[in-house]
Amino acid sequence: MKKLKILEITAFSAGICGVWTRVLAESSLLAKKGHDVHVFSSDIYRGGEAKKALDEEIINNVKIKRFPTKGSFGQNTYFWNFEKEAMKLRPDVIITHAYRQYYSTKALKIAKKLKIPCFLVTHAPFLEKKLRNWKLNVAVFIYDNFIGRRILNEYTKIITITKWELPDLFKLGVKKEKIVYIPNGIPEEYFKGKPKKGRVKKKILFFGRIAPIKSLETLIKAISIIKDNEISLDLVGPYEPDYKKELVELIKKLNVEKKVKFYPAIYEIKKKISLLDNHGVFVLPSKREAMPQALIESMARGMIVISSDTEGGKEIVKDRKNGFIFKIGSEKELAEKIEESVNTKDKRIQNNAREFVKRFSWKKLIEDIEKVYTS
């Protein structure tokens, strides 16, 4: 198979970010296969800490170059100029991550100048209007109708990470033959070895960004409803200071200080696996999820998972078959599902979960990705 110089473009390449998790895994595996892989991004560090990322870095033989931000719109859109460096690099192919980002539009223009393929990985940005402010809703409407409809079919292929976003793409006029479904994956390490028998079923876990979109107040309220004093909750991940302060105040108000603890973010795979293997139930109470990586990782380690009924959560978790689903924001229903999950002796849910997520192994997915990019 032909070896390529590949340029991947993403908003963030430092800290915790679902898009960056995909980009790093994909880039690393492509580099391992002998391709010359480069990543361009802003210099924003994504996470609780207010700091800048390094200008340049090499991770797993992937060459990362970060550019100074010139401004921003909302929490996810940053403006940075990379056209000159992209033209200088002269890649064989460009993969740009996230629809409705200015850099993805610019990537298409650069690819046209270089006469090379350009692929768009959407990352399921089609969230509900109520989760955006009116300015963002206006911006989304303008982009979709005056830019998206015009340019989406100009990408070589559009790669979706979920199936639930397909109707939205069809509404924007995307041709069916343009779309390829390749979900996010998890490393092979998550499937190796059996989870230890000594895990504590009544230890509840959330790991990920501690941010308002995760609706952790719903989870804390659910814990306060449960009368079983053996049930505890660990919140693991980088936090937004103001939001953590709100949660700490809520924990005190509900008198659950002894049951709810915060812990720093964990990045190393071995440590994450150990964390998962020490807990019985993983809960993702988010207001919105595209394709939740943490759910797949937890299911691969034989945990019982509980997800709010976000589009991403429902695509992965089937209620009482391979996990549990509850209504977004319903602490009462979540409390009931937690109690049911810790008290069940039926192993079928965990076994079904482990079997279901085997399809998300990066070992399998990278073969599909390489075929698309090199065809």
Number of C-alpha atoms within 10 A of each C-alpha: 9 7 13 17 16 23 24 24 27 21 27 26 27 20 18 20 17 19 18 20 19 20 23 19 18 21 26 19 21 22 21 14 13 14 19 19 22 23 25 23 26 26 23 21 18 21 20 19 12 10 11 14 19 15 13 13 14 11 10 12 18 21 18 21 20 25 19 17 14 10 9 11 11 10 6 10 16 21 18 20 16 20 14 9 12 19 13 8 13 16 20 19 20 27 27 27 24 20 21 17 19 15 24 24 18 15 26 24 15 20 22 14 10 15 11 15 19 25 23 26 24 22 21 22 13 16 15 10 12 8 12 13 10 11 11 14 15 13 12 17 13 12 17 18 11 11 13 20 16 14 13 22 18 18 19 19 21 26 22 22 22 20 15 17 19 18 11 13 21 12 11 16 14 21 14 12 9 14 19 16 15 18 19 24 25 23 14 14 14 22 20 10 8 11 18 11 8 10 16 15 19 20 18 26 23 24 24 21 21 24 19 17 13 19 18 23 20 19 24 22 20 20 27 19 15 16 10 11 12 11 18 19 23 17 21 19 21 23 22 16 13 11 15 18 12 12 17 18 13 16 21 12 10 14 12 20 15 11 18 20 14 17 12 11 20 16 11 8 12 12 11 17 18 13 16 25 21 20 23 21 27 26 25 26 29 23 21 21 23 20 25 21 18 18 26 25 24 29 30 31 25 25 29 27 29 26 28 27 23 22 21 23 24 18 15 20 23 16 16 13 13 25 25 24 24 22 15 18 20 15 21 17 15 28 22 14 22 24 16 12 22 17 11 10 9 9 11 13 23 21 18 16 26 21 14 16 21 18 14 20 20 21 14 13 17 19 12 14 17 16 10 15 18 13 7
